[in-house]
Amino acid sequence: MSEEKDMLSPDQAFDILSNQRRRYALHYLSDQPEGEKLQELARQLAAWENEIAAEEVSKKQQKRVYVSLYQTHIPKLEAEGVVDYDSESGLITLTGHADDVTTYLQDDEDRSDQWHRYYLALVVAGTVVFTATVLELPVFAALTPTIVGLTILFAFGVLTVQYFLVRRRESQGVSRSSEH
């Protein structure tokens, strides 16, 4: 089969991500290129779930997560082809299919589409220029508030059109991948 047909569909990816513990596991494993032992994964997830340091996790907290991972979550991830689990060593590693899922896990800081920052920058810059124009500060005294206001509105329009074009292109990419 071709690689494209082997891709997980968005529905499969979202089913996998529908559980917080699986999201935590994938997030943690994505930072472990050599994989991680199930015991350590359980300890880290218990720490995150209890909002404590990994060193503070009790045996009971770790065991509860371990059993859940061992009986439910790791088998589901393995069945979907997202992880490989070596039951002898307890080592869990992400497979190539993990990328089909982890792309949906990216933090806002890791994403290239930080449109809110562009809009905020435009608001700040527009406010500064408009205020300087109204106060007739040097360099800005030659501008009229009407021209500055129209220029700011035009800039918002251009930014908004760009935003919608990027979003449309992204959504078409998702639609195409779900057809396979």
C-alpha positions as CSV (number, residue, x, y, z in Angstrom):
1,M,0.0,0.0,0.0
2,S,1.1,3.6,-0.5
3,E,2.2,5.7,2.4
4,E,-0.8,8.0,1.9
5,K,-3.3,5.2,2.4
6,D,-1.5,4.2,5.5
7,M,-2.0,7.6,7.1
8,L,-4.4,7.8,10.0
9,S,-7.5,9.8,9.2
10,P,-8.4,12.9,11.2
11,D,-11.2,10.9,12.7
12,Q,-8.8,8.2,13.9
13,A,-6.4,10.8,15.2
14,F,-9.1,12.6,17.1
15,D,-10.4,9.3,18.6
16,I,-6.9,8.6,19.9
17,L,-6.6,12.2,21.3
18,S,-10.1,12.0,22.9
19,N,-8.5,10.8,26.1
20,Q,-6.3,13.1,28.2
21,R,-4.0,10.3,29.4
22,R,-3.2,9.3,25.8
23,R,-2.6,13.0,24.9
24,Y,-0.2,13.2,27.8
25,A,1.5,10.0,26.8
26,L,2.0,11.1,23.2
27,H,3.2,14.5,24.3
28,Y,5.8,12.9,26.6
29,L,6.9,10.3,24.2
30,S,7.4,12.9,21.4
31,D,10.2,14.2,23.5
32,Q,11.8,10.8,24.0
33,P,13.3,9.8,20.6
34,E,14.7,6.5,22.0
35,G,11.4,5.7,23.6
36,E,10.6,5.3,27.3
37,K,9.9,2.5,29.7
38,L,6.2,2.1,30.7
39,Q,7.1,2.5,34.3
40,E,8.7,5.9,33.7
41,L,5.9,7.0,31.4
42,A,3.4,6.1,34.1
43,R,5.4,8.1,36.7
44,Q,5.5,11.2,34.6
45,L,1.9,11.1,33.6
46,A,0.9,10.6,37.3
47,A,3.0,13.7,38.1
48,W,1.2,15.8,35.5
49,E,-2.2,14.5,36.4
50,N,-1.6,15.3,40.1
51,E,0.3,18.6,39.3
52,I,3.4,17.5,41.3
53,A,7.0,16.8,40.5
54,A,7.7,13.3,39.2
55,E,9.8,12.6,42.3
56,E,6.8,13.3,44.5
57,V,4.5,10.7,42.8
58,S,3.4,8.0,45.3
59,K,3.5,4.3,44.3
60,K,-0.3,4.3,44.4
61,Q,-0.6,7.2,42.0
62,Q,1.9,5.6,39.6
63,K,0.3,2.2,39.8
64,R,-3.1,3.6,38.9
65,V,-1.7,5.3,35.8
66,Y,0.5,2.2,35.0
67,V,-2.5,-0.2,35.0
68,S,-4.6,2.2,32.8
69,L,-1.7,2.6,30.3
70,Y,-0.9,-1.2,30.3
71,Q,-4.5,-2.4,30.0
72,T,-6.1,0.3,27.8
73,H,-4.1,3.1,26.3
74,I,-0.9,1.5,25.1
75,P,-2.8,-1.4,23.4
76,K,-5.1,1.2,21.7
77,L,-2.1,3.2,20.5
78,E,-0.3,0.1,19.4
79,A,-3.4,-1.2,17.5
80,E,-3.6,2.1,15.7
81,G,0.1,1.8,14.8
82,V,1.1,4.9,16.7
83,V,3.5,3.2,19.2
84,D,5.5,0.1,19.4
85,Y,5.5,-1.6,22.8
86,D,8.1,-4.2,23.7
87,S,6.4,-6.1,26.5
88,E,9.7,-7.8,27.6
89,S,11.6,-4.6,28.1
90,G,8.6,-2.3,28.7
91,L,9.9,0.1,26.2
92,I,7.4,2.2,24.2
93,T,8.5,4.1,21.1
94,L,6.6,6.3,18.7
95,T,6.1,5.1,15.1
96,G,5.9,7.1,11.9
97,H,2.1,7.2,12.4
98,A,2.6,9.2,15.6
99,D,3.1,12.3,13.4
100,D,-0.4,11.8,12.1
101,V,-1.6,12.4,15.6
102,T,0.9,14.6,17.3
103,T,0.5,17.4,14.7
104,Y,-2.8,18.1,16.5
105,L,-1.0,18.3,19.9
106,Q,1.2,21.3,19.0
107,D,1.3,24.1,21.6
108,D,0.3,27.6,20.5
109,E,3.9,28.6,21.0
110,D,5.1,26.0,18.5
111,R,2.6,26.9,15.9
112,S,3.4,29.3,13.0
113,D,-0.1,30.7,12.9
114,Q,0.0,33.2,15.8
115,W,-2.5,35.6,14.2
116,H,-3.5,37.2,17.5
117,R,0.1,38.6,17.8
118,Y,-0.2,40.1,14.3
119,Y,-3.5,41.8,15.2
120,L,-2.2,43.0,18.5
121,A,0.9,44.5,16.8
122,L,-1.3,46.3,14.3
123,V,-3.5,47.7,17.1
124,V,-0.5,49.0,19.0
125,A,1.3,50.4,16.0
126,G,-2.0,52.0,14.7
127,T,-2.8,53.5,18.1
128,V,0.7,55.0,18.4
129,V,0.7,56.5,14.9
130,F,-2.9,57.8,15.2
131,T,-2.2,59.4,18.6
132,A,1.0,61.0,17.3
133,T,-0.9,62.3,14.3
134,V,-3.8,63.8,16.4
135,L,-1.2,65.4,18.8
136,E,0.6,66.7,15.7
137,L,4.0,65.5,16.9
138,P,7.0,66.2,14.7
139,V,7.0,63.9,11.5
140,F,3.4,63.1,12.1
141,A,2.1,66.6,11.8
142,A,2.0,66.3,8.0
143,L,-0.5,63.4,8.2
144,T,-4.2,63.8,8.7
145,P,-6.1,61.6,11.1
146,T,-8.4,60.6,8.3
147,I,-5.6,59.3,6.1
148,V,-4.0,57.5,9.1
149,G,-7.4,55.9,10.1
150,L,-8.0,54.7,6.6
151,T,-4.5,53.3,6.3
152,I,-5.0,51.4,9.6
153,L,-8.4,50.0,8.4
154,F,-6.8,49.0,5.1
155,A,-4.0,47.2,7.0
156,F,-6.6,45.3,9.1
157,G,-8.4,44.3,5.8
158,V,-5.2,43.0,4.3
159,L,-4.3,41.1,7.4
160,T,-7.8,39.6,7.6
161,V,-7.8,38.5,4.0
162,Q,-4.4,36.9,4.5
163,Y,-5.7,35.1,7.6
164,F,-8.7,33.6,5.7
165,L,-6.5,32.5,2.8
166,V,-4.1,30.7,5.1
167,R,-7.0,29.1,7.0
168,R,-8.7,28.0,3.8
169,R,-5.5,26.4,2.5
170,E,-5.0,24.6,5.8
171,S,-8.5,23.3,5.9
172,Q,-8.2,22.0,2.3
173,G,-5.1,20.2,3.3
174,V,-6.9,18.5,6.1
175,S,-9.9,17.6,3.8
176,R,-7.5,16.1,1.2
177,S,-5.8,13.9,3.8
178,S,-9.1,12.6,5.2
179,E,-10.1,11.4,1.7
180,H,-7.3,8.8,1.8
